[in-house]
Every structure is written in structure tokens, then in C-alpha cells.
């Protein structure tokens, strides 16, 4: 029985693909999302959304080297602070975490920001 299960798992593992597709049977990358294109479907990708106050409450040590490249959308900057990792969060927009910035303390860097509160 052990041998049968081992062979079964090896065969199953060889058939699995490391690529994932959404709305596609043939993904072309690690994650391939294809639009549905029908008129009443809203297409797009929504990153996690937080206010600067909510990000401030998470502290300055939650995001580190393993979160390098994390993307967030900051919806409001009227609360919280712009200290430490949040030094460059001054307006709503899309931010990416650069773990090596700030002497390896990490900083949220603007990918696309609106420039207004």
C-alpha cells in the first residue's frame, strides 16, 4: 500500500503545473489573469487597501526582508504618521515595500500616487 501511494503521489506531482491561470486554461506566467471581456463584467486587479492610520497601527517591524516587493494601495493619509517605514507615504496611491531602503529598515515607496490628500 505504501508503495502504491508513493507512486501515485509521484505521478500526480509530475502532472501538476507551477503556473496558475484565472480565466485561462493555458497560463503564460506564474500567475496569468485573463480578462473576461464581456460587457457587464468589471475587470481589474485590486491590491490590499489600507489607510495610513491602519498601516501605522501595524508598527515598524511587521514588514521586513521577506515582504520586499509587497504592494498596497493607501486610501487615506489623514491619520497615522509618516515616520520610519511610512516616511514617504504622503498621498493616496499605490505603494511598494523596499526592504533595503532606510539602512535596511525598509520604506514604502510610491509606485503611483495622486499627490493630494
PLY file of the C-alpha trace (Angstrom):
ply
format ascii 1.0
element vertex 117
property float x
property float y
property float z
element edge 116
property int vertex1
property int vertex2
end_header
0.00 0.00 0.00
2.85 2.40 0.88
4.50 1.76 -2.49
1.24 2.34 -4.34
0.67 5.68 -2.58
4.26 6.76 -3.23
3.94 6.00 -6.93
0.55 7.74 -7.06
1.95 10.90 -5.46
4.98 10.94 -7.79
2.75 10.63 -10.86
0.39 13.33 -9.57
3.31 15.66 -8.80
4.70 15.28 -12.32
1.32 16.26 -13.81
0.91 19.43 -11.72
1.89 22.77 -13.21
3.66 25.50 -11.27
1.66 28.12 -13.16
-1.79 29.32 -12.18
-4.32 30.83 -14.52
-7.51 32.73 -13.82
-9.96 32.68 -16.75
-7.38 30.79 -18.83
-6.53 27.11 -19.26
-3.01 27.90 -20.53
-1.25 30.35 -18.18
1.77 32.09 -19.69
3.41 33.11 -16.38
3.43 32.19 -12.69
0.09 33.99 -12.34
-1.81 34.76 -15.54
-5.11 36.63 -15.20
-7.12 36.96 -18.39
-10.00 39.45 -18.66
-13.48 38.06 -19.28
-14.21 40.82 -21.82
-18.00 40.62 -21.60
-19.68 44.00 -21.32
-21.10 43.68 -17.80
-18.01 42.24 -16.10
-15.74 44.58 -14.18
-12.15 43.53 -14.91
-9.07 44.51 -12.96
-6.89 43.63 -10.03
-7.46 45.14 -6.59
-4.43 45.15 -4.27
-4.95 45.22 -0.49
-6.28 48.65 0.57
-5.37 50.34 3.85
-5.36 53.83 5.29
-2.05 55.22 6.55
-3.54 55.03 10.04
-4.20 51.29 9.64
-0.65 50.77 8.35
0.72 52.82 11.28
-1.10 50.53 13.73
0.78 47.56 12.25
4.02 49.08 13.61
7.50 49.32 12.12
8.63 45.71 12.34
5.87 43.68 10.66
7.23 44.22 7.14
10.80 43.10 6.54
13.09 41.40 4.02
10.58 38.63 3.27
7.96 41.25 2.30
10.27 43.02 -0.19
8.10 43.91 -3.19
4.76 43.87 -1.34
2.21 46.19 -2.94
-0.52 48.12 -1.08
-2.99 50.81 -2.02
-3.17 53.59 0.58
-6.66 55.09 0.51
-6.30 57.95 3.02
-3.35 59.69 4.70
-5.15 61.98 7.16
-4.45 59.62 10.09
-1.40 57.76 11.29
2.11 59.11 10.83
4.84 59.25 8.22
7.63 58.02 10.47
10.04 55.15 9.83
8.78 52.80 7.09
5.95 55.22 6.25
8.29 58.18 5.67
7.26 58.59 2.01
3.52 57.96 2.37
2.20 61.47 1.81
-0.76 60.93 -0.52
-3.15 58.21 -1.52
-1.89 55.80 -4.12
-0.11 52.56 -4.91
2.98 51.79 -2.80
5.63 49.06 -2.92
7.74 47.95 0.05
11.50 48.29 -0.48
13.11 46.23 2.27
16.62 47.60 1.65
15.72 51.30 1.86
16.37 53.26 5.04
19.51 51.30 6.02
17.64 48.01 5.58
14.80 49.15 7.83
12.53 49.26 4.79
10.36 52.00 3.31
7.05 52.18 1.47
7.83 53.79 -1.90
5.28 55.37 -4.22
4.54 53.47 -7.43
1.70 55.77 -8.47
0.49 58.48 -6.14
-2.05 61.22 -6.62
-0.09 63.98 -4.87
-3.08 65.22 -2.87
-4.65 64.18 0.39
0 1
1 2
2 3
3 4
4 5
5 6
6 7
7 8
8 9
9 10
10 11
11 12
12 13
13 14
14 15
15 16
16 17
17 18
18 19
19 20
20 21
21 22
22 23
23 24
24 25
25 26
26 27
27 28
28 29
29 30
30 31
31 32
32 33
33 34
34 35
35 36
36 37
37 38
38 39
39 40
40 41
41 42
42 43
43 44
44 45
45 46
46 47
47 48
48 49
49 50
50 51
51 52
52 53
53 54
54 55
55 56
56 57
57 58
58 59
59 60
60 61
61 62
62 63
63 64
64 65
65 66
66 67
67 68
68 69
69 70
70 71
71 72
72 73
73 74
74 75
75 76
76 77
77 78
78 79
79 80
80 81
81 82
82 83
83 84
84 85
85 86
86 87
87 88
88 89
89 90
90 91
91 92
92 93
93 94
94 95
95 96
96 97
97 98
98 99
99 100
100 101
101 102
102 103
103 104
104 105
105 106
106 107
107 108
108 109
109 110
110 111
111 112
112 113
113 114
114 115
115 116
